Amino acid sequence: MKGYNAWNYAPYIPAGERTGTSVPYICRLAPSYNKVEVEWFHNNYEGVHRIFYSKVNSGSWQEQLISERTFTIEGLEQDMEYMLYIKADNGPQSIVRVIRTGFVPGAVVNYLHPKDNQYSFSGQYLCSPSLVKLPSGVLLASMDVYGRAAPQNLTLIFRSKDGGSSWQYVTDIFPCFWGKMFLHKDALYMLGVSNEYGDLLIGRSDDEGNTWTAPTVIMRGSSNIKENGNHKAPVAVLQSHGRLWTGSEFGCWHKKQFKSSLYSIDENDDLMQANNWTCTGFLAHNDTWPGAEQECAGGIEGNVVESPKGEIFNILRYSKSKALMLKANPDNPEEGLTFYKFIEFPLAHTKFEIQRHDNGIYYAVGNKFPGRTVLSVYTSEDLEHWKFKCDVMNYYQMDIKEVGFQYPSFYFDEDDLLVLSRTAFNNAANFHDSNYITFHRVKLCVHQQYTR
């Protein structure tokens, strides 16, 4: 075994579990009503393969000869759990995967059953969706694998060549958590952390996400869930005033404190050089701010935006109805953030995303209080006053403890809004611990809802 200095693996397997013989690997699952789409590969092996599948606990296995990298198992029972694995004739077999058939709104990018242990070294739930459209027209979607008190350090990337209708596996990135993909000067970048509260990292791909450079560490973190470190989400990267800007925090939930910051870099500098990046420093929550809640941990998952007047703001998730606005000085990117105001914002109780369309209107996608069963679009002309536009999904009648469409990442595609959702549906562990990443296309001028 030799050393390895890139960031991507296809697939990532913990070093102590690698052997000299490759095994079949199931890299994507997409169950629906009565079938499941399976994508797999077996590196450096050309023999015959079969898929074996069975209802959970039935003990009765069926098999199907397979030759294509992507295939579908048809004729399954609806709302039923199945186990499946791929085996090479007279050779090794894959890990046993678990799925549940049934309806889910949108196109399934990827699925992970809460009892599926393929990624147990990182977690058991899919989260942190990030979406980008490449100059070629290809869509890339990334997500990480989360688990409570788990290592949380694996990111999966998928691509679509047909506008989001179908998806294919690209690669794994390790270590990477809370990653945001973005384009700059025709190169693709991923900005994330090594794991929860870990090191802030950035890596680059010059081949549409297939391979990645070794990551650069921008800021060290604690990598300890009980100690303050780098906290973020797949939040926007803004190009403004000749710089790239993005939000981040420093803190942890255990200590109930998050300090807010913006990182930025000159748009002409090398993004892979850590000393080219600057930070505003970290602003702690202040209970004396007008409208502040007492003993609050602070705002998180901030969206950096440019106002109609050219000001730079960080708009953060704060409470069930209020967002926190902090202001930066674009003429001095190392100057600390300052409190600006709290605004009434209907999406402020969970992670939301704000971007400005070419028409000058700001669009925000997120969840209306309470719960996460409704994913909505709001618009604003000034960042301070917001109006309802439409729902991406509306399942308000479902149990808010079991269903969630959350942590959206979106992209403007002319008059369409492309939305990637961290989706808990069809017997997820709970509303928060998602089993799907789903894709949705919304006409901006149409009130669109998905119905069963």
C-alpha positions in Angstrom: 0.0 0.0 0.0 1.4 3.4 -1.0 0.7 6.9 0.2 -2.0 8.9 -1.4 -2.1 12.7 -1.7 -5.4 13.4 -3.5 -8.7 14.2 -1.9 -11.0 11.8 -3.8 -11.5 8.0 -3.7 -13.7 5.8 -5.8 -14.7 4.4 -3.4 -13.3 5.5 0.0 -12.5 2.4 2.2 -10.8 2.9 5.5 -7.2 1.9 5.2 -7.3 -0.9 7.7 -10.1 -2.5 5.8 -8.5 -2.5 2.3 -7.4 -5.8 0.9 -5.5 -6.7 -2.3 -8.7 -7.9 -3.9 -11.4 -5.5 -5.0 -15.1 -6.3 -4.3 -18.3 -5.3 -6.0 -19.4 -1.9 -4.7 -22.9 -0.4 -4.7 -22.4 3.3 -5.1 -25.9 4.6 -5.5 -29.5 3.5 -4.6 -32.7 5.2 -5.7 -35.8 3.3 -4.6 -39.3 4.3 -5.7 -42.9 2.8 -5.6 -42.1 -0.8 -6.5 -38.6 -0.8 -7.8 -35.1 0.3 -7.1 -32.4 1.7 -9.3 -28.9 0.4 -8.5 -25.5 1.7 -9.6 -22.4 -0.3 -8.9 -18.9 -1.1 -10.1 -16.2 -3.7 -9.5 -12.7 -2.3 -10.1 -10.4 -4.4 -12.3 -12.8 -7.3 -12.5 -14.6 -8.3 -15.7 -16.4 -11.5 -14.6 -20.1 -12.3 -14.4 -22.1 -10.6 -11.6 -25.5 -11.2 -10.1 -27.7 -9.1 -7.8 -29.4 -11.0 -4.9 -32.3 -9.4 -3.1 -34.8 -10.4 -0.4 -37.4 -8.8 1.9 -35.9 -8.1 5.2 -36.1 -11.1 7.5 -37.8 -13.3 4.9 -34.8 -15.6 4.2 -36.0 -16.0 0.6 -33.5 -14.6 -1.9 -34.0 -13.9 -5.6 -31.3 -13.3 -8.1 -30.8 -11.4 -11.3 -28.0 -11.5 -13.8 -26.5 -8.0 -14.3 -24.2 -6.5 -17.0 -24.8 -2.8 -17.0 -23.4 -0.4 -14.4 -26.8 1.0 -13.7 -29.9 -1.3 -13.6 -33.3 -1.6 -12.0 -34.9 -4.3 -10.0 -38.6 -4.3 -10.9 -41.7 -5.9 -9.4 -40.9 -5.2 -5.7 -43.7 -4.7 -3.2 -44.6 -1.1 -2.3 -43.6 0.3 1.2 -41.5 -2.8 1.9 -37.9 -3.1 3.2 -35.4 -5.2 1.2 -31.8 -6.3 1.5 -29.6 -6.6 -1.5 -26.0 -7.4 -2.5 -24.0 -8.0 -5.7 -21.8 -11.1 -6.0 -19.2 -12.0 -8.7 -19.6 -15.6 -9.9 -16.9 -17.6 -8.0 -15.7 -14.3 -6.5 -16.3 -11.7 -3.8 -19.6 -10.0 -2.9 -20.5 -6.5 -1.9 -21.7 -5.2 1.5 -25.4 -6.0 2.0 -27.4 -2.8 1.5 -30.9 -2.0 2.7 -33.7 -0.1 1.0 -37.4 0.7 1.5 -39.7 1.1 -1.5 -42.3 3.8 -1.6 -43.1 7.2 -2.9 -40.9 10.3 -2.4 -41.4 13.6 -4.1 -38.8 14.8 -6.6 -36.0 12.9 -8.3 -33.9 10.7 -6.0 -30.2 11.7 -6.2 -29.2 9.2 -3.6 -30.7 7.1 -0.8 -29.4 5.7 2.5 -31.6 3.5 4.8 -31.0 4.3 8.5 -30.0 0.7 9.1 -27.6 0.5 6.2 -24.0 0.3 7.5 -22.0 0.9 4.3 -20.8 4.3 5.5 -20.8 3.6 9.3 -17.2 4.9 9.5 -18.7 8.3 8.8 -22.4 8.1 9.7 -25.8 6.8 8.6 -27.8 9.7 7.3 -27.5 11.9 4.2 -27.1 15.7 4.7 -25.5 18.9 3.6 -26.7 19.1 -0.1 -24.7 21.3 -2.4 -25.7 21.9 -6.1 -23.7 23.5 -9.0 -24.1 23.7 -12.7 -20.9 23.3 -14.7 -20.2 25.3 -18.0 -20.8 22.0 -19.9 -24.4 22.0 -18.6 -23.7 19.0 -16.2 -25.2 19.3 -12.8 -23.2 18.2 -9.8 -24.7 17.3 -6.4 -22.7 16.7 -3.2 -23.8 15.4 0.2 -22.1 14.2 3.3 -22.8 11.2 5.6 -23.9 12.3 9.1 -24.4 10.5 12.3 -24.8 11.7 15.9 -21.5 11.7 17.6 -20.1 9.8 14.6 -16.8 10.8 12.7 -18.9 12.6 9.9 -16.1 13.0 7.4 -17.3 11.5 4.0 -18.8 13.4 1.1 -20.4 11.8 -2.0 -20.6 13.4 -5.4 -23.1 12.6 -8.2 -23.8 14.1 -11.7 -26.7 14.6 -14.0 -26.4 15.1 -17.7 -30.1 15.5 -18.3 -31.1 18.5 -16.2 -31.6 16.5 -13.0 -33.9 13.7 -14.2 -31.3 11.0 -13.6 -28.1 10.9 -11.6 -24.8 8.9 -11.6 -22.1 8.4 -9.1 -18.8 10.4 -9.5 -16.5 10.0 -6.5 -16.1 10.1 -2.8 -14.2 12.9 -1.0 -12.5 12.1 2.3 -12.3 13.9 4.7 -15.0 16.4 3.9 -18.1 17.6 5.8 -20.5 20.6 5.4 -19.0 21.0 1.9 -20.0 23.7 -0.6 -19.1 23.4 -4.3 -18.6 26.5 -6.4 -17.1 27.7 -9.7 -14.4 30.3 -10.1 -12.5 31.0 -13.3 -13.6 27.8 -14.9 -12.4 25.6 -12.0 -14.5 23.7 -9.5 -13.9 24.1 -5.8 -15.1 22.5 -2.7 -15.0 24.4 0.6 -15.7 22.3 3.7 -14.4 21.1 7.0 -12.5 17.9 7.8 -15.3 16.8 10.2 -17.7 18.5 12.6 -15.8 21.5 14.1 -12.7 20.3 12.3 -10.2 22.1 9.9 -11.6 24.5 7.3 -10.5 23.0 3.9 -10.6 23.9 0.2 -9.8 21.6 -2.8 -9.9 22.1 -6.5 -11.1 19.9 -9.5 -10.2 20.6 -13.1 -12.2 17.7 -14.6 -15.8 18.3 -13.5 -15.4 16.7 -10.1 -13.9 13.4 -11.1 -10.6 14.0 -9.3 -9.5 16.5 -6.7 -6.3 18.0 -5.5 -5.1 17.5 -1.9 -7.0 20.0 0.2 -5.5 23.1 1.6 -6.1 23.9 5.3 -7.4 27.5 5.7 -8.1 27.5 9.4 -7.5 24.8 12.0 -10.4 23.5 14.2 -10.8 21.3 17.2 -12.4 18.2 15.5 -14.1 17.6 18.9 -17.9 17.8 19.3 -17.4 19.2 22.9 -14.8 21.9 21.9 -15.2 25.0 19.8 -14.2 24.7 16.1 -15.1 25.5 12.6 -18.9 25.4 12.0 -20.6 26.0 8.7 -23.0 24.6 6.1 -23.0 24.5 2.3 -23.6 28.3 2.3 -23.3 30.7 -0.6 -20.0 31.9 -2.0 -20.4 35.5 -3.3 -18.3 37.4 -5.8 -18.4 41.1 -5.0 -16.0 44.1 -4.7 -13.3 42.1 -6.4 -13.4 39.3 -3.8 -15.0 36.0 -3.1 -16.9 35.9 0.3 -18.4 33.2 2.4 -19.8 32.8 5.9 -18.6 30.6 8.7 -18.8 30.3 12.5 -16.5 29.2 15.3 -18.1 27.4 18.3 -20.0 24.2 19.1 -23.5 23.2 20.3 -22.0 21.6 23.5 -20.8 25.0 24.7 -23.9 26.8 23.2 -21.8 29.5 21.6 -21.2 30.4 17.9 -19.2 33.4 16.8 -19.8 34.7 13.3 -17.3 35.5 10.6 -16.7 36.0 6.8 -13.8 34.5 4.9 -12.8 36.3 1.7 -10.1 36.2 -1.0 -9.1 38.5 -3.9 -10.7 37.1 -7.0 -7.4 37.0 -8.8 -5.4 35.2 -6.1 -4.8 31.5 -5.9 -7.6 30.0 -3.8 -5.4 27.1 -2.9 -2.9 29.2 -0.9 -4.1 29.6 2.6 -2.3 32.9 3.3 -4.3 34.5 0.5 -7.5 34.1 2.5 -8.6 36.7 5.1 -11.1 36.5 7.9 -13.1 39.2 9.6 -12.4 37.6 13.0 -15.3 36.2 15.0 -18.2 38.2 16.5 -19.9 36.8 19.5 -23.6 37.2 20.1 -24.5 40.2 22.3 -27.6 40.1 24.5 -27.8 43.9 24.4 -28.4 44.1 20.6 -31.9 45.6 20.0 -34.2 42.7 19.6 -31.7 40.0 20.8 -32.8 36.9 22.6 -31.2 36.4 26.0 -28.7 33.6 26.5 -28.7 32.8 22.8 -25.9 30.7 21.2 -25.7 33.1 18.3 -26.6 33.1 14.6 -25.4 30.2 12.4 -25.2 29.1 8.7 -24.9 32.7 7.5 -25.6 33.8 3.9 -23.3 36.4 2.5 -25.1 38.8 0.2 -24.6 42.1 -1.5 -27.3 44.7 -0.9 -28.8 46.9 -3.7 -26.4 49.6 -2.4 -23.4 47.4 -2.7 -23.1 46.7 1.1 -21.9 43.3 2.2 -24.1 41.5 4.8 -24.1 38.2 6.5 -27.7 37.0 7.1 -27.9 34.2 9.7 -30.4 31.7 11.0 -31.4 33.0 14.4 -35.0 32.2 15.7 -38.3 31.0 14.5 -39.1 34.3 12.9 -36.0 36.5 13.0 -32.8 36.5 11.0 -29.6 38.3 12.2 -28.0 40.8 9.8 -24.3 41.5 10.3 -22.3 44.0 8.2 -18.8 43.7 6.7 -16.5 46.4 5.4 -15.6 45.4 1.8 -12.8 48.0 1.8 -11.1 46.2 4.8 -12.0 42.5 4.7 -10.1 41.8 8.0 -12.2 44.3 9.9 -14.7 42.7 12.2 -18.3 42.2 11.5 -20.7 44.7 13.2 -24.3 44.2 14.2 -26.8 45.8 11.8 -30.3 44.6 12.8 -32.7 41.8 13.2 -35.3 41.3 10.4 -38.6 39.5 10.3 -37.8 36.5 8.2 -40.2 33.5 7.9 -37.5 31.0 7.1 -35.2 31.8 10.0 -35.7 28.8 12.2 -33.7 26.4 10.0 -30.9 26.6 7.4 -31.9 28.7 4.4 -30.2 30.0 1.3 -30.4 33.5 -0.3 -29.2 34.4 -3.8 -29.9 37.3 -6.1 -31.3 36.6 -9.6 -30.1 38.5 -12.7 -33.5 40.4 -12.5 -32.2 42.0 -9.2 -34.7 40.2 -7.0 -33.4 38.2 -4.0 -34.7 34.7 -3.6 -34.6 32.7 -0.4 -35.5 29.0 0.0 -36.1 27.4 3.4 -38.7 26.1 5.8 -41.6 28.1 7.3 -42.1 27.6 11.1 -43.0 25.1 12.5 -41.3 22.0 11.3 -39.7 21.2 7.9 -42.6 19.7 6.0 -43.0 22.8 3.8 -40.1 24.0 1.7 -40.9 27.5 0.4 -39.5 30.3 -1.8 -39.6 33.9 -0.6 -38.5 37.1 -2.5 -37.2 40.5 -1.6 -36.1 43.7 -3.3 -34.1 45.0 -0.3 -33.1 42.0 1.8 -35.2 43.3 4.7 -38.8 42.8 3.6 -39.8 39.3 2.3 -42.9 38.0 0.4 -44.1 34.5 -0.2 -43.5 33.3 -3.8 -44.3 29.6 -3.9 -43.8 26.2 -2.3 -41.2 23.8 -3.6 -42.9 21.1 -1.6 -45.9 21.3 0.8 -46.6 18.4 3.0 -47.9 20.4 6.0 -50.4 17.6 6.9 -47.5 15.2 7.6 -45.9 14.7 11.1 -43.2 17.3 11.6 -41.3 14.8 13.7 -41.0 12.3 10.9 -40.8 14.3 7.6 -38.5 17.1 6.5 -37.4 18.9 3.3 -34.5 20.9 4.5 -31.0 22.5 4.1 -31.8 23.5 0.5 -29.1 24.3 -2.1 -30.4 26.0 -5.2 -29.3 27.3 -8.6 -31.0 29.6 -11.1 -31.4 28.0 -14.5 -33.0 30.8 -16.5 -36.6 30.9 -15.3 -36.3 27.7 -13.3 -35.2 27.2 -9.8 -33.2 24.0 -9.3 -33.4 22.8 -5.7 -31.5 20.1 -3.9 -33.1 19.0 -0.6 -32.0 17.0 2.4 -35.2 14.9 2.5 -36.5 12.7 5.4 -39.5 10.8 4.0 -40.9 7.2 3.9 -39.8 6.0 7.3 -36.7 8.1 7.9 -35.2 7.8 11.4 -36.9 11.1 12.1 -37.4 14.5 10.4 -33.8 15.5 11.0 -31.9 12.3 10.2 -32.5 12.2 6.4 -32.6 9.1 4.2 -32.7 10.9 0.8 -31.2 13.7 -1.2 -33.8 14.8 -3.7 -33.8 17.2 -6.7 -36.6 19.5 -7.7 -37.2 21.9 -10.6 -39.5 24.8 -9.9 -40.9 27.4 -12.3 -40.3 30.7 -10.6 -43.6 32.2 -11.8 -45.7 29.2 -10.9 -47.1 28.0 -7.5 -46.0 24.4 -7.8 -46.8 21.6 -5.4 -46.1 17.9 -5.6 -49.0 15.6 -4.8 -49.1 11.9 -4.5 
